[in-house]
């Protein structure tokens, strides 16, 4: 049992100065991706991807505006998008002309990954300009990463998808009684339809488990075949022994409505004690999938270490 996905790195060279405001690189990239992807993939006559007669065969609709069609988990009006950005390292950075930079996209769509469209879209985005000043760049390469973060396979234009990476979700059976989780980007977790202030382990694990199962059900090899209730009960017995988190406020402004929306959350660290062996693969997978709300922008990125 595992989670298959494409951890992609897009590399560029700046042709002009490019500025990425603090906390907003993922939001900038997500907005630009949608605009340019639609121009490349959609028919000129399409005015709404949700009602378009061609949406079943449209790579833009599948990747950027997925919606419930009867397949997959019940209760989802609109499906989570099958990708997340990893651009936190660009927060507040100004890239000078001739400097190189990169960002990552973790893609979970296995049935129709559309790698070629992503390569075309980001190459066009670089030509049109990035950031508030629309600084131009050129795309140099697209690479598939190893799970240790090292560039592994050159994807070129993405027309022939390589084999995806696979995250194992089953425990190796080793005993484990303490872990530390660092919340690297703003994280928002819900329990009972309310946002929580502390990442208690049962809530954290529950949101990770549900997100992985949903991604597999909608875009991969099917939902998790596990004892959801039993794992949840065991997760509730894990104790939080240290919690040092603080709220980070970040807002984005919608170009469509002009309204401001929060994309903040808590960052920091938490330590847990208990029987943790079966949960470690899920915590490690959440580094790539994100956990909680608005993961597509890069929120909910965590890193787990054994203490």
Secondary structure, 3 states (H helix, E strand, C coil): CEEEEEEEEEEEEECCCEECCCCCHHHHHHHHHHHHHHHHHCCCCCCCCCCCCCHHHCHHHHHHCCCCCCCCCCCCCCCCCCEEEECHHHCCCEECCCCEEEEEEEECCCCCCCHHHHHHHHHHHHHHCECCCCECEEEEEEEEECCCCCEEEECCCCCCCCCCEEEECCCCCCCCCEEEEEEEEEECCEECCEECCCCCHHHHHHHHHHHHHHHHHHHCCCCCCCCHHHHHHHHCCCEEEEEEEEEECCEEECCCCCCEEECCEEEEEEEEECCCCCCHHHHHHHHHHCCCCCHHHCCCCEEEEEC
